[in-house]
Amino acid sequence: MDTFNYDAPAELYPSRRYAKSARDQYRRFKTAAEAIQFIMEDVPGSWLIGSFLEVNERRFDGDAIRSLYEAAGYPLPRQKAAA
């Protein structure tokens, strides 16, 4: 994957299938790294299916989000092994 700015602001759009409440359907994060950490560590893994992350007008699906989390350049400590 080409250079990715983990410090850029990000918007996370979880799949409507899993995010039932309005609070869970859209979240804005100060950094992309925080958004990635949230979806990888704080919600069930099934949420990756149908969810997407938007950073600098680029969209990343669940597989791309997982790749960004597993990348060597990911700046935050991982709380669990990536599934």
N, C-alpha and C positions, 0 to 999 in steps of 0.2 A: 504494500500500500504506500502511496506517495506520502510526503510530509503532511502530518496532521497536527493541528494546533490544539492541544489539550487544554490550553488556557482560554480559549475563545468561549464566549457565552453560547449556551446550547438550549434547545427546546426538545423535550421528550414527549412523544405521542405514543403512549402505550396502546396496545391493541384494545379495541372496545370490547372484544370478547372476554377479556380478563379484568379490565379496569371498569368496574361497574359504577362507581360513584363519580360525580363530576370532578371531585378533587383528584382522583386518580387518572383522569382522561388526558390531562395536559399538565406539564410542569416545566417551568423555566429554571435553569441553573446558571450560577455565576460562571462555572467552567464546564467544558465538555467532560473533563475527567470526573467531576462530581456526578454528572448525569449518568455516565457509564458505570460508575461505582454503584449508584442507586439501583439501576436495573439488573446489574450482575450480582449484587450482594443482598439487597433489601427486599426483593420481591421474588416470587417463584420463577424458576427458569422458563416455564411455559410462556411467560409474558414476552419473551423475545420474539415469539411467532406473531407476526403482524404488527409489531411495534417498530417505530423508526425514530431516529435521532436527527435533528437538523442543526447543522453547524456551518456558519458562513454560507448560507443558502445551498448547502449540499445535504442530501439525505442519505442516511445509513440505515439499512435494514438490520434485523436481528443478527444475521451472520456477520455482517460488518462490525456491529457493536461488539460482538464476542471477539473478533479479530483485534479490534482496538484495545480491548481489555487485556488480551493475551500478549500484545506487542511488547517488545523490550523497552520501548519508549514510554509506556504507560507510567505516569509520574506518582501515583498514589500507592501506598502499601495495599496489597491484596489481603483481604480478610479470610478468604477461603480459596482453595484451588479452583480454577475455572473448570466448569463442568464440560 
